[in-house]
Amino acid sequence: MRRRTHFARHQRLTIATGILCIVVIIIILQLWLFTATINAMLGGDFSVLWPAALVSLVCFGLNGGLLWYLYALER
């Protein structure tokens, strides 16, 4: 049998605030990545497109995983 731990309300609020801070950092990273990629592309360097797209997908996955954890925390 799996034992579940239940967090108090103030503990869940602290976890949610931490997740929100991490999400904001990841979004800022994605915006910087987008700006650097567009700048490189306009400069004629197309070799950064696929690595930048891959990193952006990883960031999207991280945000999705954090959202999934947040929903699981409420159950």
Secondary structure as GFF3:
##gff-version 3
##sequence-region A 1 75
A	DSSP	alpha_helix	9	42	.	.	.	ID=ss1
A	DSSP	alpha_helix	49	74	.	.	.	ID=ss2
###
